Amino acid sequence: MRRVDAWNGLWASILFTAVVTGADVSYPATKTVEQVDDYHGTKVADPYRWLEDDVRTNPDVAAWVAAQNEVTFAYLKDIPERQALEQRLTKLWNYEKFSAPSKQGPRYVFYKNNGLQNQFVLYTQETLTAEPQVLIDPNAWSKDGTVALSGTAFSDDGKYLIYGVQDAGSDWRTWKVLNVETKEHLADELHWIKFNTPTWLKDGSGFIYARYPEPAADAAFQSLNLNQKVYLHKLGTPQSADHLLFEQPDHPEWGYQAEVTEDGVYVVITTWVGTDDKYRVYYKSVSDLLAPATHLVGNFDHEYSFIGNDDGVFYFKTDREAPKKRVVAINIEQPAPEHWREVIATRSEVLDEVHLLGDQFFTTYLKDAVTQVRVVNTAGEFLRDVQFEGLGSASGFGGKRDATETFYSYSSFATPPSIYRYDLQTGESTLLRRANVDMRPEDYETKQVFVASQDGTKVPMFLTYKKGLELNGQQPTLLYGYGGFNIPLTPGFSVSRVLWLELGGVYAVANLRGGGEYGEDWHRAGTKLNKQNVFDDFIACAEWLIAEKYTSSKKLAIQGGSNGGLLVGACITQRPDLYAAALPAVGVMDMLRFHRFTAGRFWVDDYGSADNNAEEFAALHAYSPYHNLKPGTSYPATLVTTADTDDRVVPGHSFKFAARLQANHVGPNPVLIRIETRAGHGSGKPTAKIIEETADQMAFLVKVLQMTPPLPSGQ
């Protein structure tokens, strides 16, 4: 954490002279304002509105952040186990980490972290057994490790690389161009790009990308992202000379992702308006890029995810007439649905991802949130399954149409990642690398249970713990959830979870409605007017863990980030009695105003809008964490976490929630906020900051759950 400078300390002494005192901690008393808004005839107070201001431009907010951090870090520092936990976490984290490689022109490329490097390094190899060579090392870009490599795109021949630079965790990227062969940078540099990856022309003469207009200097981290446009950039020219290829000035809320087809003939422009996978798809001929685009399919009614093409036949993953998704072929000369050819029919499992390589479709399905991969030819005929061990997740399977191999990574909750090469001709997987973590995976077990929610819906939940667990209701248990935006939670490896397991904890992951575990119907059942289902599911899982004697309310902690932070905030306001501790991270806490900042407007798809719809306002107001904190309530011990440069979920959400929580809470449980500096929503965060924050969270749980574990192994 950055030290508080003297100027901020002076402001803190002026603004925060009064304190709110609990048994273990005294909080700065936060000023309130007379702010009342009218929503469809309902008056709603917002006494902490001033905390929405940017910490970089409002000295009062900066002083509040300094005062809160002073209290929080003093509390965490005094936890006796804190140092030992960080030492053990550091040792666990210190192992070589690899991504699955990919073939880019004549070379293989992959990411590697030696162990404790703040950022992953991009390497190249001439062959899989050749000595790797560093291509880009972002660890040299900043002393504190907060500037990250975020996004890459190689030209078709592998000669050029365009890559994104992310500063302090912001969603904004600056893109630069590198000659891979000479390792020399071109003069080209592009700015104000967000939520977009450039796509190269086949001949490598330039690339197509989308960007937003330059925001006002004081609004880059808070203003709405509107009026994105698609441009062509030719190598060796300034960004100001880029050619505008596509825009919809009557629809400033539309966003775009362009993709040049592998044959180089077309550019496909996928248009989106929010977080829903609901698209309009256009295309252009690369030979006539300045001509108007042709609308091919979609009107923001269904998912149409472009996979690849055979000449004028385009393959899409879609949920049209298939809530669990299928693959269709659309001839651009006859694009009407009655002319579509179904290539891969819908199954009982949800189709999550599709890759077309080596003239084969690699289709990733989720069966109760566990990865299954089936290989199908372009005629839709089943070839084989890719075999995995246990309840885990696999990712990768990229490549081109002439590929003879592909690569993937596999892991589970207590199984560190392994990297495999897959032979497209034989179907054989060969282990390339296995992470060497200082742990014994065989000491743990994972099982899946199904919990009945309030309305009877069966909700899957994964449980991981040390073998020989005694069901006596006394095990410290950490329950994690998300439940939104059609995103599934699948079994995956995390060093922080290993530390929790070593401490004797049970780790539970709930697959809630609103996620993507079972397709669009499951997703819709946790959105807008149905959002309460998500909280009911999570509460049911907590109650199940207690009823089945895995834990008790005095030993149960809940955790979630972003939409999962909203989940935790809503659940502690609805059932403060059910949990002993809560870890809401970068959460969406003010459900009436989230759409007014940066990317928040995209989330209306999942949440609805308090401004535009009275019924949605009523639903949002009923569960909004910030608005449902009640005076005189004893809340669980809570450690809110956020970051000062989070321009995804602006930190004002967490600031307002924490201030109101401290003002309303009674009792000895600490309710704190930890505000990271030079960090964003999570992407690009350096290893050192991740370890510090995780150690703080684990120490907080050890203290408030009254855990008395032995020192973790390795001390």
PyMOL commands that set and color helices and strands:
alter all, ss='L'
color gray80, all
select helices_A, chain A and resi 6-15+49-52+59-77+82-93+138-140+239-241+286-288+337-339+441-443+495-502+520-524+528-530+532-547+553-555+563-574+594-596+598-607+614-623+626-628+652-664+687-704
alter helices_A, ss='H'
color red, helices_A
select strands_A, chain A and resi 19-21+26-28+36-39+42-45+97-98+102-104+107-113+121-125+133-136+147-154+160-167+173-179+184-193+199-200+206-211+229-234+243-246+255-260+266-272+280-285+294-297+304-310+313-318+326-331+341-344+350-357+360-367+370-377+382-386+393-396+405-412+415-423+429-434+444-452+458-466+477-480+506-510+556-561+581-585+637-643+671-676
alter strands_A, ss='S'
color yellow, strands_A
deselect
rebuild
show_as cartoon
